[in-house]
Amino acid sequence: MTDLPRYAYLGPSGTFTEAALLAMVDVGEVEPVPMIDVPAALAAVRSGDVDHAVVAIENTVEGGVTATLDTLAQGDPLVILGEVVLPVSFELVVRRGTVIEDITAVSAHSHGLNQCRRWLAATLPGAVQIAASSNAAAAQELAAGVGGFEAALAPPGLGERLGLEVLTAGVADNPHAATRFVKIGRPSQVPAPTGADKTTLAICLPDDRAGALLAMLEQFAARGVNLSRIESRPRSDRPGEYSFSVDALAHIDEPRMAEALVGLKRTNPVVVFLGSYPAASGYPTPVASGTSAEDFAEARAWVQGLRSGRH
């Protein structure tokens, strides 16, 4: 046992999530803790077994990672503290002596299989696809000779470390594929705004009626807050109805974002704040005319003046 901060991630060692963890922190300053899946990693943060978790939240092929979105939105509060975006491609790895004609089954994480579905259909059209708990786990099972498959889609470099042979490198349907990973912690003081920030929310609409979604979106639009992502998720407590997972390009310390949150809370039964944090891009967020902090301060001062008889 060490006194270093403990970071949960999707294991075993060698996953893309571990690479994201290493991109976020100095490996010598944390204790990485591999977990079997995303819900287990987030549960460890909630229980206090670890200090933080690094998990995938979105990729450019499959969109949002539903296990992350749903587990964050339900249960004791958790918040996002930062993000990193990593390019994602795979290596087709086999045990030595295996040729491509020998492959009857291939394994990877379900997202990995989906990100390579066209390549697999063209290259291994008859192979059964077997979902694993992670891409690294698939490679480890292959190296150990278990699992009933002859090939795996592995993160670059892992197959060689495990003594496997790389048949094809750079496997991906989209050469620009990338995955966004986030650092998760328990609620604390929100990081200071940087001018290039995101705020992530989960929002349930008040009722199922025409215009309900538009009314929710107007809370952002009226205050000049742009959304970089919005996804619907089924509500477990109300079948046939949906909540929305949202990334807004603003920080809770900005008046425009704070006032949008006030409007959302007034008009929607559930608004879950999942953090304001620096965006991975680092690009300053454009602020529309009339929505800067100075604009809000000037407008409030004007209203206060009216109350005091100053016109």
C-alpha angles and dihedrals in degrees: 000000000000134000091234119116110269118231121193119209139165104278170242105068113276100047124132086246091060088051088053091050091052090049090055102044142022105264090219091059099054140048109234113215115195116216133193096239145347097271090053091050092051092044089056090056092048092050094047094242088124133022098224143359132213113210139164113255105171142006132193094240106040100025119216120018098237095200089060097041094048097042092049093049095052131056132017113355120278129173138204113242102180145341142219130192119215130187112243129210132141143222121226102228131187139172111274114278094028116125126198092256089062094060113107097155135025129193137205140131111297091250090052092052091048092049089055101036096120093045091049092048091052099040104031103021095161098041121114112234114224119194116223131193088252139350090252091051090054091053092047092051090049091051090049091050095241133116100058098258133111100209142031137196103235136180111262114281097013096097092055091050089053094049094253127137121245110226096175132009128200095035111176138121090222115042089203095052114143138171127217116221126191135203111230129201142156117278115283138137108332113245113257116265117264100189089252103071144137132212117203121205141173112213132187116201119234095238144350103262140122110280097019093115092045090053090053093048091049089065087068099035095051090057098043096252112149121210119221094185137017123172132172120230126189114253111237092204096049113037113213093027129095142211124210130234111208138186112199122193097232141074127248089238090062111091092226091057094041092052091047088054091051090052093047092049092050094051107032128060096221128031115167115196109213099179147284112245143153114287115238092233093063090209112143111250113243111239116212120232111274096023104081122114089254091052092053092046092050092048092049091049090051092052091047089051091053090053089052094050097259110133 
